[in-house]
Amino acid sequence: MTRIEQFALGGARRRDWRGAIRIGLVNNMPDAAMRATELQFARLLKDAAGALDVRLQLFSLAGLARGEAAQARMEGFYADAAGVAEAGLDALIVTDMAGTAPLKKSPLWPQLTRLIDWAATHPVSAMFSGRAAEAAVLHLDGIAARPLPLPLAGVFEVERVNDDPLFFHMNPLTRVPHARTSEIAESDLVTARGYSVLSRIPYGGVDLFARAKETGEGRLLFFQGHPEYGPQTLGRVFLDDMRRFLAGEGPRPAIPGNYFDRATEDRIAELAAGATDGRAMSAFTETVTRALPLESWHGHTLRLFGNWLTLVAAEKTRRGLSRPAADRRKVRA
């Protein structure tokens, strides 16, 4: 992984790469979900870009174990995340990570903290998702995620807490997929300096929150939900959890709420009542893959990411105008 491949996603398709919005995606998902995660974000950014010229660059943490097939596919397309600082990015997305082990004991922790420090001290906007969000607030402010009494899985109604620019032309109530076993509690965020809760699940905790940066340029966004999920993703997460349960490696997963139709829910519940080992897995897989979940969150996600890209573009323009005139002439040359 020695070269950074940049993908054009916006509608403008300009040839001047210096005027493009450069987004870095640090993909922390394991091999089985790596490609799907990459495509989810790439398609989302493409659809949300509109007339903006958006370029996507792919990165991976060097310490993340990869199989031979994944390494072969990544060659020439992914770069070591240690190169983020030299990539000329305008914004950064750091994906969720698998596992439940303590973050500070992970072999990825030193690389993660360097990435978090860079995002927090440079004039870029950054998104952290899932466990990456937990790692960021733990490193920056010592806020540890708390285990949930029961896993939270499904598509949940969320309400915005304030009129942040991210919510321009958006409904006050929307839907967002969640799939997690822990949370960053709002009570911990409100006592820390610089955080603001942007949306929450009514009676269910924080959905999206932000942290201001001392530089005053850009900010850090933290997603406990997964608005980027495609229509089948929650189903795949449920099947992975069920496979682990039937192998004796994890708790019985709950059926994702507000996701399947009633007939599919009833069939899964019927299967779960008699499932004791891996022989039942094929029936679960057939039932879930044949279902047609309603992607009720897609419009909300497109608008949210479209607003984010617009804000990133405005920040890039302001940075350019704040440069001395001689420096601006060099950029145009």
C-alpha positions in Angstrom: 0.0 0.0 0.0 2.3 2.7 -1.2 0.1 4.8 -3.4 -3.0 6.9 -2.8 -5.7 6.4 -5.4 -8.2 9.3 -5.6 -11.7 8.7 -6.8 -13.8 11.5 -8.4 -17.3 11.5 -6.8 -18.8 14.9 -7.5 -20.8 16.2 -10.4 -18.4 18.9 -11.6 -15.6 16.5 -12.7 -13.2 19.4 -12.9 -9.6 18.6 -14.0 -8.1 21.0 -11.4 -7.5 18.7 -8.5 -6.4 21.6 -6.3 -9.9 23.0 -6.3 -11.5 19.7 -5.3 -12.8 18.8 -1.9 -10.5 16.0 -0.7 -12.0 13.5 1.7 -10.0 10.8 3.4 -11.7 7.6 4.5 -9.9 5.5 7.1 -11.5 2.1 6.8 -11.1 0.1 10.0 -13.6 -2.6 9.3 -12.4 -6.3 9.1 -12.0 -8.0 5.7 -15.6 -9.3 5.5 -17.0 -5.8 5.8 -14.2 -3.7 4.4 -15.4 -3.5 0.8 -19.1 -3.0 1.8 -18.1 -0.1 4.1 -15.9 1.5 1.4 -18.8 1.3 -1.1 -21.3 2.6 1.3 -19.4 5.8 2.0 -18.2 6.2 -1.6 -21.8 6.0 -3.0 -23.1 8.2 -0.2 -20.6 10.9 -0.9 -21.1 10.6 -4.7 -24.9 11.0 -4.3 -24.6 13.8 -1.8 -21.9 15.8 -3.6 -24.2 17.4 -6.2 -22.2 20.0 -8.2 -19.2 19.8 -5.7 -16.0 18.3 -7.0 -15.3 15.6 -4.3 -12.3 13.3 -4.4 -12.1 10.3 -2.0 -8.8 8.9 -0.8 -8.7 5.5 1.0 -6.6 4.7 4.1 -6.1 1.8 6.5 -4.3 1.5 9.8 -1.1 -0.5 9.3 -1.6 -2.6 12.4 -5.0 -3.9 11.3 -4.7 -7.6 10.4 -5.7 -8.4 6.8 -5.9 -11.6 4.9 -4.0 -12.1 1.6 -7.1 -11.5 -0.5 -7.9 -8.2 1.2 -4.3 -7.1 1.0 -4.2 -7.9 -2.7 -7.4 -5.9 -3.3 -6.1 -2.9 -1.3 -2.8 -2.7 -3.1 -2.8 0.6 -5.1 -6.1 1.8 -3.7 -5.3 2.1 0.1 -2.5 4.0 1.8 -1.2 3.7 5.3 -3.2 6.0 7.6 0.1 7.4 8.8 0.2 9.4 5.5 -3.1 11.3 6.2 -1.1 14.4 7.4 0.6 14.7 4.0 -2.4 14.0 1.8 -3.8 17.5 1.6 -7.2 16.6 3.0 -10.1 18.9 3.6 -12.0 16.4 5.7 -11.7 13.0 7.2 -14.0 10.1 8.0 -12.9 7.4 10.4 -15.1 4.3 10.3 -16.3 2.0 13.1 -14.2 -0.9 14.2 -15.0 -4.5 15.2 -14.4 -5.9 18.6 -15.3 -5.3 22.2 -11.9 -5.3 23.9 -10.8 -2.2 25.9 -9.6 0.4 23.3 -6.5 1.3 25.1 -5.3 -2.3 25.1 -5.8 -2.6 21.3 -2.6 -2.8 19.2 -4.2 -0.1 17.1 -4.4 2.4 19.9 -1.1 4.3 19.2 -2.0 4.7 15.5 -5.6 5.8 16.4 -4.4 8.4 18.9 -2.0 9.9 16.4 -4.8 10.2 13.8 -7.2 11.7 16.4 -4.6 14.3 17.5 -4.0 15.3 13.9 -7.7 15.7 13.2 -8.2 17.7 16.4 -5.3 20.2 15.7 -5.5 20.8 12.0 -8.1 22.8 10.0 -10.1 19.9 8.8 -13.6 18.6 9.5 -13.6 15.0 10.8 -16.3 12.4 11.4 -15.7 9.5 13.8 -18.1 6.5 13.7 -19.0 3.9 16.3 -16.0 2.6 18.2 -13.8 5.2 16.5 -16.0 7.9 18.1 -15.5 6.1 21.5 -11.7 6.1 20.9 -11.7 9.8 20.1 -13.6 11.1 23.1 -11.6 8.7 25.4 -8.3 10.0 24.1 -9.2 13.6 23.9 -11.2 14.1 27.1 -11.0 10.8 29.1 -14.7 10.1 28.5 -15.2 6.3 28.4 -18.2 4.6 26.7 -20.6 2.8 29.0 -21.9 -0.7 28.3 -25.7 -0.8 27.5 -27.9 -3.0 29.6 -29.2 -4.5 26.3 -27.8 -4.2 22.8 -29.3 -1.4 20.7 -30.1 -2.6 17.2 -32.6 -1.3 14.7 -33.8 1.8 13.0 -34.7 4.5 15.5 -36.4 7.8 15.4 -34.0 10.6 16.3 -34.8 14.3 17.1 -32.5 17.2 16.5 -31.5 19.1 19.6 -30.6 22.4 18.0 -30.6 24.2 14.6 -27.1 23.3 13.6 -26.2 24.0 9.9 -25.8 20.2 9.4 -29.6 20.0 9.6 -30.4 22.7 7.0 -33.7 21.8 5.2 -34.1 18.7 7.3 -37.1 17.4 9.3 -36.8 17.7 13.1 -37.6 14.0 13.4 -35.7 11.5 11.2 -34.6 7.8 11.4 -31.1 6.4 11.8 -29.8 2.8 12.1 -28.0 1.9 15.3 -26.2 -1.3 16.1 -24.1 -1.2 19.3 -23.6 -2.5 22.7 -22.2 0.6 24.4 -22.8 4.4 24.5 -21.2 7.7 25.2 -23.6 9.1 27.7 -25.0 12.6 27.4 -24.4 13.3 31.1 -20.6 12.8 30.4 -20.6 15.0 27.4 -22.4 18.0 29.0 -19.8 18.1 31.8 -16.9 18.2 29.4 -15.7 21.4 27.6 -16.5 21.9 23.9 -19.1 19.2 23.3 -22.6 19.8 21.9 -25.3 17.2 21.4 -26.9 17.6 18.0 -29.5 14.8 17.9 -30.7 12.1 20.2 -33.0 9.1 20.3 -36.0 10.0 22.5 -35.5 8.1 25.7 -32.6 6.3 24.1 -29.4 8.4 24.3 -27.3 10.5 22.0 -27.2 9.9 18.3 -24.9 12.6 16.9 -22.7 15.1 18.8 -19.9 17.5 18.0 -16.7 18.9 19.6 -15.4 22.4 18.8 -11.6 22.7 18.1 -9.4 25.3 19.7 -8.1 26.3 16.3 -11.6 27.5 15.4 -11.5 25.8 12.0 -13.5 22.7 11.3 -14.9 20.6 14.1 -15.1 16.9 15.1 -18.4 15.0 14.6 -19.2 11.8 16.4 -21.8 9.3 15.2 -23.1 6.6 17.6 -25.6 5.6 14.9 -24.8 4.5 11.3 -26.6 6.7 8.8 -24.3 5.4 6.1 -25.7 1.9 6.3 -27.2 0.4 3.1 -30.6 -1.3 3.1 -29.2 -4.8 3.9 -26.5 -3.9 6.4 -28.5 -4.3 9.6 -29.5 -7.7 8.3 -25.9 -8.7 7.8 -25.0 -7.5 11.3 -27.8 -9.6 12.8 -26.6 -12.7 10.9 -23.1 -12.2 12.1 -24.3 -11.8 15.7 -26.5 -14.9 15.3 -23.6 -16.9 13.9 -21.5 -16.1 16.9 -24.3 -16.9 19.3 -24.9 -20.3 17.7 -21.2 -21.0 18.0 -21.3 -20.1 21.7 -19.2 -17.0 21.2 -21.7 -14.3 22.1 -25.1 -13.4 23.5 -28.3 -14.0 21.6 -28.9 -11.0 19.3 -32.2 -9.2 19.4 -34.2 -8.8 16.1 -33.4 -5.3 14.8 -36.3 -3.0 15.6 -38.3 -1.1 12.9 -36.3 -2.8 10.2 -38.0 -6.1 9.0 -41.6 -6.5 8.0 -43.8 -8.3 10.5 -43.8 -11.6 8.7 -40.0 -11.7 8.6 -39.8 -10.8 12.3 -42.3 -13.6 13.2 -40.3 -16.1 11.1 -37.0 -15.1 12.8 -38.6 -15.3 16.2 -39.8 -18.8 15.3 -36.4 -19.9 14.2 -34.7 -18.4 17.3 -37.0 -20.3 19.6 -35.7 -23.6 18.4 -32.1 -22.8 17.4 -29.4 -24.4 19.5 -26.4 -24.8 17.2 -25.0 -23.8 13.8 -27.3 -26.1 11.9 -30.0 -23.5 12.1 -27.9 -20.8 10.5 -28.9 -21.6 6.9 -32.5 -20.9 7.7 -31.7 -17.6 9.3 -29.6 -16.6 6.3 -32.3 -17.5 3.9 -35.0 -15.6 5.8 -32.9 -12.4 6.2 -31.5 -12.3 2.7 -35.0 -12.7 1.2 -36.4 -9.8 3.3 -36.9 -6.4 1.7 -36.2 -3.8 4.5 -37.5 -0.3 4.1 -34.6 2.1 3.9 -36.4 4.8 5.7 -33.3 6.7 6.6 -31.7 7.2 3.1 -33.2 10.7 2.4 -32.1 12.0 5.8 -28.5 10.6 5.3 -28.2 12.2 1.8 -29.2 15.6 3.1 -27.0 15.3 6.2 -23.9 14.5 4.1 -24.8 17.0 1.5 -24.9 19.7 4.1 -21.6 18.5 5.6 -19.9 18.6 2.2 -21.2 22.2 1.7 -19.8 23.2 5.0 -16.4 21.6 4.2 -16.4 23.4 0.9 -17.1 26.8 2.6 -14.3 26.1 5.1 -11.9 25.4 2.3 -12.8 28.6 0.6 -12.4 30.6 3.8 -8.9 29.1 4.3 -7.9 30.0 0.8 -9.1 33.6 1.2 -7.2 34.0 4.5 -3.9 33.2 2.8 -1.6 36.0 1.8 -2.1 37.1 -1.8 1.3 35.7 -2.8 0.4 32.3 -1.6 -3.0 32.4 -3.4 -1.2 33.2 -6.6 1.1 30.1 -6.1 -2.0 27.9 -5.7 -3.5 29.2 -9.0 -0.2 28.9 -10.9 
